[in-house]
């Protein structure tokens, strides 16, 4: 293989061959951790940050925390959010 493969623009006939695969690209999501003004987690949001980024595929979701040490595979983005919300006020956000 030769040439710069990092920046390839397919011709229309090449795109037609790849179109179905390209159109089922994973969807990006974020897991955001919120800090609230009460311990029950129902008060006003004081601060928030992205805890992890994820990719949602048709059959699974892959998640990587910003620290790079925590990652996981889940059945869905919603299940990933539920898992991480056991230890913090985490919300699923679709940018």
C-alpha positions as CSV (number, residue, x, y, z in Angstrom):
1,X,0.0,0.0,0.0
2,X,1.4,3.4,-0.9
3,X,0.3,7.0,-0.4
4,X,-1.1,8.9,2.5
5,X,-4.0,6.7,3.9
6,X,-4.8,9.1,6.7
7,X,-6.7,11.6,4.5
8,X,-8.5,9.6,1.8
9,X,-11.6,10.9,0.0
10,X,-13.3,8.1,-1.9
11,X,-14.6,8.6,-5.4
12,X,-18.3,8.2,-5.8
13,X,-18.0,4.6,-7.1
14,X,-15.7,3.7,-4.1
15,X,-18.1,5.4,-1.7
16,X,-21.0,3.3,-3.0
17,X,-19.1,0.2,-2.0
18,X,-18.5,1.5,1.5
19,X,-21.7,3.4,2.0
20,X,-23.6,0.9,4.1
21,X,-20.7,0.4,6.5
22,X,-20.0,4.1,6.8
23,X,-23.6,4.9,7.6
24,X,-23.7,2.6,10.6
25,X,-20.8,4.4,12.3
26,X,-20.9,4.4,16.1
27,X,-22.5,7.3,17.9
28,X,-20.4,9.4,20.3
29,X,-21.7,10.0,23.9
30,X,-20.4,11.3,27.2
31,X,-20.9,10.3,30.7
32,X,-20.9,13.4,32.8
33,X,-20.5,13.5,36.6
34,X,-22.5,16.2,38.3
35,X,-21.9,17.9,41.7
36,X,-25.0,19.1,43.5
37,X,-25.6,21.3,46.5
38,X,-27.2,18.4,48.5
39,X,-26.3,14.9,49.4
40,X,-29.5,13.3,48.0
41,X,-28.6,14.3,44.4
42,X,-31.7,16.4,43.8
43,X,-30.4,19.9,44.5
44,X,-29.1,22.5,42.1
45,X,-26.1,21.5,39.9
46,X,-23.0,23.3,41.1
47,X,-20.5,21.8,38.8
48,X,-20.0,19.1,36.3
49,X,-17.4,17.4,34.2
50,X,-17.0,14.7,31.6
51,X,-16.2,11.5,33.4
52,X,-15.8,9.3,30.3
53,X,-16.4,9.2,26.5
54,X,-18.1,6.4,24.7
55,X,-19.0,5.0,21.4
56,X,-22.4,3.4,21.0
57,X,-22.6,0.6,18.4
58,X,-25.8,-1.2,17.3
59,X,-25.0,-4.1,19.7
60,X,-22.8,-2.6,22.4
61,X,-21.2,0.5,23.9
62,X,-17.5,1.0,24.6
63,X,-16.5,3.5,27.3
64,X,-13.1,5.0,28.3
65,X,-12.7,7.2,31.3
66,X,-10.7,10.4,30.9
67,X,-8.0,9.1,33.2
68,X,-7.4,6.3,30.6
69,X,-7.3,3.7,33.4
70,X,-11.0,2.8,33.4
71,X,-12.7,1.4,30.4
72,X,-15.5,-1.1,29.8
73,X,-17.9,-2.7,27.4
74,X,-21.6,-2.6,28.0
75,X,-24.8,-3.7,26.3
76,X,-25.7,-0.1,25.7
77,X,-24.8,3.5,26.6
78,X,-27.7,3.6,29.0
79,X,-26.4,0.5,30.8
80,X,-22.9,2.1,31.0
81,X,-24.5,5.2,32.6
82,X,-26.4,3.1,35.1
83,X,-23.3,1.2,36.1
84,X,-21.2,4.4,36.7
85,X,-24.1,6.1,38.5
86,X,-23.9,3.6,41.3
87,X,-20.9,5.5,42.7
88,X,-21.6,9.1,41.5
89,X,-24.3,11.3,40.0
90,X,-23.5,10.4,36.3
91,X,-25.7,11.4,33.4
92,X,-25.7,10.2,29.8
93,X,-25.2,13.0,27.3
94,X,-25.4,12.7,23.5
95,X,-23.4,15.6,22.0
